[in-house]
Amino acid sequence: MAKNTNIKPVTNIKNKQGSVVKTPTVIKIEQKKVWYNDFKIQSIIIALLAFGFYCNTFNHEVALDDTGIIVQNDYVQEGFAGIPKILSSDAFESYYKQFNSGNVLSGGRYRPLSIVTFAIEQQFLGVNPPLPDSLKNTQKGVAIKAEQAKKLIPDMHIRHFFNVIWYILSLIALLYFLRYVVFKNNYLMAFIATLIFTIHPLHTEVIANVKSRDEIMSLLFISLTFIFAFKYQEHKKPWMLFVGLLSYFLAFLSKEYAITLVVLIPLAFYLFNGYTISKSIMAVLPFLGVVAIYMVIRLQIVAPMNEDSEKDLMNNPYAAATDIEKIATEISTQLNYLKLLLFPHPLSADYSYNQIPYVDFANGKVWLSLLTHIGLVFAFFYFLIKRNILCFALGFYLFNLMLICNIFFNIGATMGERLIYHSSVGFAIAVAYFLYKGAEKIDFENKGKFVLLTLLVALTGLCGYKTITRNQDWKNDIVLFFHDINVSPNSTLINANVAATYINMSEREKDESKKIEDLHKGIAYINKELSINNTHVSGYFNRGQAYLKLHQPDSAKYNMDMVLKLFPKYPNMAEIYYNIGVNYYLDKRYPEAIGIWKTVLKLQPDYILAQKSINTAILQMSQPAPPQK
């Protein structure tokens, strides 16, 4: 087999002082004509593996952020008509409006491309325009919502199918990129890297959770950007540059990771085309125009973060940490990513406060992580000098890690498996490099090839088992959170979702004793949730709802008062307080009922039913007590 790189100093040029300087010229070796080097065969194998690993997600439903991005996104539900609003709004704008909230995430989320695909799907699935206010609280409005809910599950089946199709397309683009740019002299190594990336169980969240299509599309268009940037340099055809620039813009519209290409593209030209540093920088200049255009659009659209959200542990996980704890915890957390890349078990949908507790510099893990990542940085520069492929692998890993490590930007989460998706390309490149070089050491054409094949088959089998079984956990919120509460027992979000599931289950329960049991289980999880994070608004809201269903108005009132204290604009509170008043009234506690209904009128002055109920309660109080028997 051909070696990985073939660079020889054959081009002599003179510098300004007249001295001759040798510069490396990359020469592409013709690949050996064997079946496993063929692009079509490699693509088919990768596509079949991806399909086989993820086809058990086709019957999945709504999970995690699917609700805010798809189901409760009015712009998506409008189909084609909602696309202009999607392109001109924060990703969560529609969802925020329903909670009378501004932007709660630092930096906002402008990544409209995947959401546009959801709107296009919705157009063909059947649009669901927002209900007018006149219908929202009517029987007709309830009937419309019920009809939409019936369609939701089969609609999500189709969306999951398309997620896998997008994934396969991105893998084929990644394979071509690795063959054409990174491993241009070793197509087998490019295939191994793509295979490692394809089968890695850490990617289950990205493919099994429809909302994470933004990650898939981002990598797809990043790969295409690399391909056409290099094609333009090779052929100098303007249309290739145009396609490269368009791909880069679409990568930005998918997710912010595209900014790393400002460094990674010139790095690739330097490493793989033998360009000088100055020539590499010149080659990337047209792409800087795309960066400028994107930043102007983004700044016009994304609103500043709501001031209150800076103090919210669910949107700023380090809000309760000291400066020392913040930086120490951020450093130590990065080691979790490397651990999951090397050994992806156990996996969890959420690592929010306080699943990863704060640490300080007395913790050994902080220093281990710091030394590990400093070592990776030194290795990057070492291999940069040698123009070795491992430099690009480390660069792809580290530059993407910089965007999600929280040290440079607050991403609104401690960590997440989906967040390491792009960095794992660098991991896959490095693993492929070492596997292939190891096989070469033991005579590739004889024993080495067999050992390599055996390792890859074993890895595929192990990763396939883990991926397919983990996919099952992503069936819907109920299955996901009931499984992951055992993996992340101290996560505020997972405790909150398990509690909400029990409370929702109680509504469908016909057996009164089982209904009460479910409500008490929900309250127990909320108690755990609020012991972890006593400022979590939805915890108080859900606990208040549970106590209301248990006909305990005092406890319900206390929790709803806490909701208003923490979030004065929380939606639908007038209706909740009205129902608390009804409970007091049924218990013949008329003064308490009147007090609650007066609160309702403060929240919503036109709530006529509350005023009528006050009059009824006053009338009841004026009635003489029944004679004693």
Helices and strands as residue ranges (DSSP letters): E 7-14, E 20-26, G 35-37, H 39-54, G 55-57, H 66-66, I 67-71, H 74-77, G 79-82, H 83-87, H 93-97, H 112-125, H 133-136, H 139-177, I 178-182, H 187-199, G 201-203, H 204-208, G 210-212, H 213-235, H 238-254, G 256-260, H 261-272, H 277-301, G 307-311, H 323-342, H 364-385, H 389-404, G 417-420, H 423-441, I 444-448, H 449-473, H 477-484, H 492-508, H 512-532, H 537-549, H 553-566, H 573-586, H 590-603, H 608-622
